[in-house]
Amino acid sequence: MKILLVAYDNEMYINVFPIGLGYIAAVLKKAGFDVEIYNQDMHHYPEEHLTHYLDSHHFELVGLGTIGGYFQYKKLLKISEAVNKSKNRPFYVLGGHGPSPEPEYFLKITGADAIVIGEGEDTIVALAQALAAKRPIQDVDGIAFLQGGKAVVNPRRPLIKDLESIPFPAYELFPMHFYRLLREPRCESVDLVAPMISGRGCPFRCAFCYRMDDGLRTRSTEGIVEEIKMLITNYGITYVSFFDELLISSIKRTTELCEAFLRERLTIRWTCNGRLNYAKPKVLGLMKRAGCVFINYGIEALDDEVLRKMNKCLTVEQIVKGIEATLKEEISPGFNIIFGNIGDNKQTLQKAVDFLLKYDDGAQLRTIRPVTPYPGSPLYYHALEKGLLKDCADFYENKHINSDLVAVNFTDMSDREFHRALYAANRKLIQNYFKNKTRISLDEARRLYMDLNVNFRGFRQT
């Protein structure tokens, strides 16, 4: 059975390695299926190209996974149209955070034959095996499909307890020479980058998060180290970006990982996602020695009442202490802040701006985005209950038209007031960023001409 997996184009200069697709490809390949990747992302193919490709090649199954972003939704519709136009249309499967919470809507809007709900590795193999054996898909757990115009949602498949049972992503099927050119914070110009997953899930339940699975499952330290060594050997990787929701899930686990990196003498730089309640000086110092250069923190707000209402399980005091400790260790922090949560107003927005200006280290352009109630999140169901959203179609077709514009307004401000306040806030942040960049460039020029700095390599933006 021949399977085509679509790596869709995000219209970026360098697209991020689609690690979820890599895992799906790996388990299908392990199960004996012939897997091919359609790299729309690297070649920037128009959707018509996919139709022609399916017409001129024979596949029994074509698969696509997307998140719930507005751009990804529009891209999904275009790709679905291209698949459905094909004369040799294969069985069409969707997956990912986008379609999973509202399978009936996505089955009808895309014409897909099935949707894999939640974690996909075991389900996609079972579905492919059923199709290859010409067995009815009605018996496959973890999928949804239409029957008589109505959605049938089969029982959810249990989560994979042992993450070591899943093979590494099928890197060999992907153009890694392209993906490794991705730039991340504190990259050197010669760095080659690869993403990795150190675990799945998160023990917290923030109101805006659309992650459907409860709890946290972590990979073994040995498995993580083995994969890093393979990436270094096979692809020359020098910088690893941990993409999972929360690598710093406890001080104990973070310590074990860092000690293993040091013990194995892994000469890589790396970045991860962390929680500020775990950002303690001792563990941060160990992370620095083990190669960590950037920690992406979900701060979300600088007001305790707003944090409480979003169920963040974090306080402003913990945020400030954690950021100061991170900067003291000369690790750059990522400041993710969203505005428009329940309880937000102009005063809470100003607190966020003041915080970002005070602790900016110039590593990134930091702006503030509106909160978005993605389907599957508690905030989405709150919006439905309060009549702020009609349904999934209202969200994707009318409300969520851009991630930097308000989709659902949970504040007492009008949408116009909301956007004016966000413009004023981000204007300050943008001006501050370029003011710092100007200062740095002028300082380089002074050292070049006044101190005769022979190591200068030209005025460059990257």
C-alpha positions in Angstrom: 0.0 0.0 0.0 1.4 3.4 -1.1 0.8 6.4 1.2 1.4 10.1 0.5 1.8 12.4 3.4 1.5 16.2 2.7 3.9 18.6 4.3 1.9 21.8 3.6 3.5 25.2 2.8 3.5 27.8 5.6 4.9 30.3 3.1 8.1 30.7 5.1 11.6 31.1 3.7 12.6 28.1 5.7 9.7 25.9 7.0 10.0 24.1 10.3 10.5 20.3 10.1 7.0 18.8 10.5 7.9 16.6 13.4 4.4 15.2 13.8 4.3 14.1 10.2 7.8 12.6 10.8 6.4 10.4 13.5 3.4 9.3 11.4 5.8 8.5 8.5 8.0 6.5 10.9 5.3 4.2 12.3 3.8 3.6 8.9 7.1 2.7 7.5 7.8 0.4 10.4 4.5 -1.3 9.8 5.6 -2.1 6.2 3.9 0.6 4.2 5.5 2.5 1.3 5.5 6.1 2.5 6.3 9.2 0.4 6.4 12.9 1.5 4.9 15.6 -0.7 7.1 18.6 0.2 4.9 21.6 -0.7 6.7 23.4 2.1 10.1 23.3 0.5 9.1 23.8 -3.2 6.2 26.2 -2.6 4.0 24.2 -5.0 0.6 25.7 -5.8 -2.3 23.4 -4.8 -2.9 22.5 -8.5 0.5 20.7 -8.5 -0.8 18.3 -5.9 -3.8 17.5 -8.1 -1.6 16.7 -11.0 0.8 14.7 -8.8 -2.1 12.5 -7.6 -3.3 12.1 -11.2 0.1 10.9 -12.4 1.0 8.7 -9.4 -1.0 6.0 -7.7 -1.6 6.2 -3.9 -4.1 4.4 -1.8 -4.0 6.9 1.0 -3.2 10.6 1.3 -2.8 12.2 4.8 -2.6 15.7 6.1 -2.3 17.1 9.6 -2.9 20.7 10.6 -3.1 22.9 13.7 -6.0 25.3 14.4 -4.5 28.5 13.0 -6.4 30.7 10.6 -3.7 30.3 7.9 -3.6 26.5 8.3 -7.4 26.4 8.1 -7.4 28.2 4.7 -4.5 26.1 3.5 -6.4 22.9 4.5 -9.4 23.9 2.4 -7.2 24.5 -0.6 -5.4 21.3 -0.2 -8.6 19.4 0.3 -10.0 20.9 -2.9 -6.9 19.8 -4.7 -7.2 16.2 -3.4 -10.9 16.0 -4.2 -10.3 17.1 -7.8 -7.9 14.3 -8.5 -8.9 11.7 -11.0 -7.1 9.1 -8.9 -8.3 10.4 -5.5 -6.9 8.2 -2.7 -8.6 7.7 0.6 -8.2 11.1 2.3 -7.3 11.3 6.0 -6.9 14.4 8.3 -5.3 14.7 11.7 -3.9 17.2 14.1 -5.1 19.7 16.7 -7.2 21.6 14.0 -9.7 18.9 13.0 -9.7 16.7 16.2 -12.0 18.8 18.5 -14.7 19.3 15.8 -14.5 16.3 13.5 -18.0 16.6 12.0 -17.4 20.1 10.8 -14.1 19.3 9.2 -15.3 16.1 7.6 -18.1 18.1 5.9 -16.0 21.2 5.0 -13.1 19.2 3.5 -14.7 16.1 2.1 -12.2 14.0 3.9 -12.9 10.3 4.4 -11.7 10.1 8.0 -10.2 12.1 10.7 -7.7 10.8 13.2 -8.6 12.2 16.6 -5.8 13.0 19.0 -2.5 11.1 19.2 -2.1 9.5 15.8 0.6 6.9 15.6 -1.4 3.8 16.6 -4.6 5.0 14.9 -3.1 5.7 11.5 -1.4 2.3 11.4 -4.7 0.6 12.3 -6.6 2.6 9.7 -4.0 1.9 7.0 -4.1 -1.8 7.8 -7.9 -1.9 7.7 -7.8 -0.2 4.3 -5.1 -2.5 2.9 -7.1 -5.6 4.1 -10.3 -4.1 2.8 -11.9 -4.3 6.2 -14.5 -1.7 7.3 -13.1 1.4 9.0 -16.0 1.4 11.4 -14.1 -0.9 13.7 -11.0 1.4 13.9 -10.8 3.3 17.3 -9.7 6.9 17.3 -11.3 8.0 14.1 -14.4 9.9 12.9 -16.1 9.5 9.5 -19.4 10.4 7.9 -22.1 7.8 7.5 -25.4 8.8 5.9 -24.4 12.5 6.1 -23.8 12.3 9.9 -20.5 12.0 11.8 -19.7 8.8 13.5 -17.0 9.3 16.2 -15.5 6.0 17.3 -14.1 5.6 20.9 -10.9 7.4 21.6 -7.8 5.3 21.5 -5.7 5.1 24.7 -2.6 7.3 24.8 0.7 5.6 24.1 2.1 5.0 27.6 5.6 4.0 26.5 7.0 6.7 24.2 10.1 4.6 23.7 8.0 2.3 21.6 7.6 5.0 19.0 10.5 5.1 16.5 12.4 8.3 15.8 10.7 10.5 13.2 11.5 9.3 9.7 14.1 12.0 9.1 15.5 10.1 6.1 12.3 10.7 4.1 12.5 14.5 4.5 14.9 17.1 3.0 16.8 17.7 6.2 19.3 19.9 4.4 16.5 22.3 4.0 14.9 22.2 7.4 18.2 22.4 9.3 18.7 26.0 8.0 15.9 27.2 10.3 17.0 30.1 12.6 16.2 30.1 16.3 17.0 32.5 19.1 20.8 32.8 19.8 21.7 30.7 16.8 25.1 31.3 15.4 25.3 31.8 11.6 26.9 28.4 11.2 24.4 26.5 13.4 22.3 23.7 11.8 19.0 23.3 13.6 16.6 20.4 14.3 13.5 20.2 16.4 12.9 17.4 18.9 10.2 16.2 21.3 11.3 15.2 24.8 7.7 14.4 26.0 4.1 14.8 25.3 1.4 16.7 27.1 1.4 19.0 30.1 0.2 18.7 33.7 -1.5 22.1 33.6 -4.8 23.0 32.1 -4.7 26.7 31.0 -8.1 27.9 29.8 -6.9 29.0 26.3 -5.0 25.7 25.5 -6.6 23.4 23.0 -4.6 20.3 23.9 -7.1 17.5 24.2 -5.0 14.9 26.1 -4.6 15.0 29.9 -1.3 14.5 31.7 2.4 14.5 30.8 4.3 11.6 29.4 8.1 11.9 29.1 10.7 10.1 27.0 13.7 8.5 28.7 16.8 10.5 29.1 18.7 7.7 27.2 16.3 7.9 24.2 16.7 11.7 24.0 20.5 11.5 24.1 20.5 8.7 21.5 18.3 10.8 19.1 20.6 13.9 19.6 23.6 11.8 18.8 22.0 10.5 15.6 21.1 14.0 14.5 24.6 15.2 15.0 26.1 12.2 13.2 23.6 12.0 10.3 22.7 15.7 9.7 25.5 17.7 11.4 23.0 19.3 13.8 24.6 21.8 16.3 21.4 23.3 17.7 18.3 21.4 19.0 15.0 23.1 19.6 12.7 21.1 21.9 9.2 21.7 20.6 7.1 19.9 23.2 4.8 21.9 25.4 7.0 21.6 28.5 10.5 20.2 28.8 11.0 21.9 32.2 8.2 20.0 33.8 10.0 19.5 37.1 13.4 20.4 38.6 14.2 16.7 38.9 13.7 15.8 35.3 15.4 18.9 34.0 18.4 18.1 36.2 18.6 14.6 34.9 18.6 15.7 31.3 21.2 18.4 31.7 23.5 16.0 33.7 23.2 13.5 30.8 24.0 16.2 28.2 27.2 17.1 30.2 28.1 13.5 30.9 27.8 12.6 27.2 29.6 15.8 26.2 27.0 16.8 23.7 28.4 19.9 22.0 25.0 21.4 21.1 23.1 24.6 21.9 19.5 24.1 22.7 16.2 25.8 23.5 13.0 24.5 25.2 9.7 25.5 26.7 9.6 26.1 30.4 7.5 27.0 33.4 8.6 30.0 35.5 7.7 28.3 38.8 10.5 25.9 38.0 13.0 28.6 36.9 15.3 28.3 40.0 18.9 29.6 40.0 20.4 26.2 40.6 18.7 24.4 37.7 19.1 27.4 35.3 22.8 27.4 36.0 23.0 23.7 35.2 21.0 24.3 32.0 23.4 27.0 30.9 26.4 24.7 31.4 24.6 22.0 29.4 24.1 24.2 26.4 20.7 25.9 26.9 20.6 29.4 25.3 16.9 30.2 25.2 13.8 29.2 27.3 10.4 30.0 25.9 8.1 30.9 28.8 4.3 31.1 28.7 3.8 34.2 30.8 0.4 35.2 29.3 -0.4 38.1 31.7 1.1 40.3 34.4 -1.9 40.5 36.6 -2.7 37.9 39.3 -6.4 38.0 38.8 -6.2 37.5 35.1 -3.7 34.6 35.6 -6.1 33.0 38.1 -9.1 33.3 35.7 -7.1 31.6 32.9 -6.1 28.8 35.3 -2.4 29.5 34.7 -1.2 28.3 38.1 1.4 31.1 38.1 1.7 34.4 40.0 3.3 37.7 39.0 5.9 37.2 41.7 6.9 33.8 40.3 7.1 35.4 36.8 9.4 38.2 37.9 11.7 36.0 40.0 12.0 33.4 37.2 12.7 35.9 34.5 15.3 37.7 36.6 17.0 34.4 37.5 17.0 33.3 33.8 18.6 36.6 32.7 21.2 36.4 35.5 22.3 33.1 34.0 22.6 34.8 30.6 19.9 32.6 29.1 17.5 34.5 26.9 13.8 34.2 27.9 10.9 34.0 25.5 8.1 36.4 26.7 4.8 35.0 25.5 2.0 37.4 26.5 -1.6 37.5 25.3 -4.2 40.1 25.8 -8.0 39.9 25.9 -8.5 37.2 28.5 -11.3 37.4 31.0 -10.5 40.3 33.3 -8.1 42.0 31.0 -8.3 45.8 30.5 -6.0 48.7 29.5 -4.4 48.7 32.9 -3.4 45.0 32.7 -2.1 45.5 29.2 0.1 48.4 30.4 1.5 46.1 33.1 2.5 43.7 30.4 4.2 46.4 28.3 6.1 47.8 31.3 7.3 44.3 32.1 8.5 43.6 28.5 10.3 47.0 28.3 12.0 46.4 31.7 13.3 42.9 31.0 14.0 43.1 27.2 17.4 41.6 26.4 17.1 42.2 22.6 17.1 38.6 21.6 13.7 38.8 19.8 11.1 41.3 18.7 8.5 40.8 21.3 4.9 41.8 20.7 1.6 41.1 22.4 -1.2 39.1 20.6 -4.9 38.7 21.4 -6.0 35.5 23.1 -7.8 33.1 20.7 -10.4 30.5 22.0 -9.4 27.6 19.7 -11.8 24.8 19.4 -11.1 22.2 22.1 -10.0 24.8 24.7 -12.1 25.6 27.8 -12.2 29.2 26.6 -13.9 28.1 23.3 -16.7 26.4 25.2 -17.0 29.4 27.5 -17.5 31.6 24.3 -20.1 29.2 23.0 -22.0 29.2 26.4 -21.9 33.0 26.6 -23.1 33.4 23.0 -19.8 35.0 21.9 -19.5 32.3 19.3 -22.2 30.4 17.4 -20.2 27.3 16.5 -17.0 26.0 14.8 -18.0 27.5 11.5 -18.5 30.9 13.0 -15.0 30.7 14.6 -13.2 29.7 11.4 -15.2 31.6 8.8 -16.1 34.8 10.7 -14.0 35.3 13.8 -10.5 33.8 13.5 -9.4 35.7 10.4 -5.9 36.6 11.7 -3.9 35.7 14.8 -3.1 39.3 15.5 -6.7 40.5 15.4 -9.3 39.8 18.1 -11.4 36.7 17.4 -13.6 36.8 20.4 -13.5 39.8 22.8 -13.7 38.7 26.4 -13.1 42.3 27.7 -15.4 45.2 28.4 -13.8 47.1 25.5 -15.2 47.4 22.1 -13.3 45.7 19.3 -12.1 49.1 18.0 -10.9 50.1 21.5 -9.3 46.7 21.8 -7.3 47.1 18.6 -6.3 50.7 19.4 -5.0 49.7 22.8 -3.0 46.7 21.3 -1.6 49.0 18.6 -0.4 51.5 21.2 1.2 48.7 23.2 3.0 47.1 20.3 4.1 50.4 18.9 6.1 50.9 22.1 7.5 47.4 21.9 8.5 47.7 18.2 10.1 51.1 18.7 12.0 49.8 21.7 13.3 46.8 19.7 14.6 48.9 16.8 16.0 51.5 19.2 18.1 48.7 20.7 19.1 47.4 17.3 20.2 50.9 16.3 22.3 51.2 19.4 23.9 47.8 18.9 24.7 48.6 15.2 26.2 52.0 16.1 28.3 50.4 18.8 29.6 48.0 16.2 30.5 50.9 13.9 32.3 52.7 16.7 34.4 49.7 17.6 35.1 49.1 13.9 36.4 52.6 13.2 37.6 53.9 16.6 39.1 50.7 17.9 40.0 49.2 14.5 38.1 45.9 15.2 39.6 43.5 12.6 37.0 40.8 13.5 34.2 42.9 12.0 32.3 41.0 9.3 30.1 43.6 7.8 26.8 45.3 8.7 24.3 42.4 8.4 20.7 41.9 9.5 21.2 38.1 10.2 
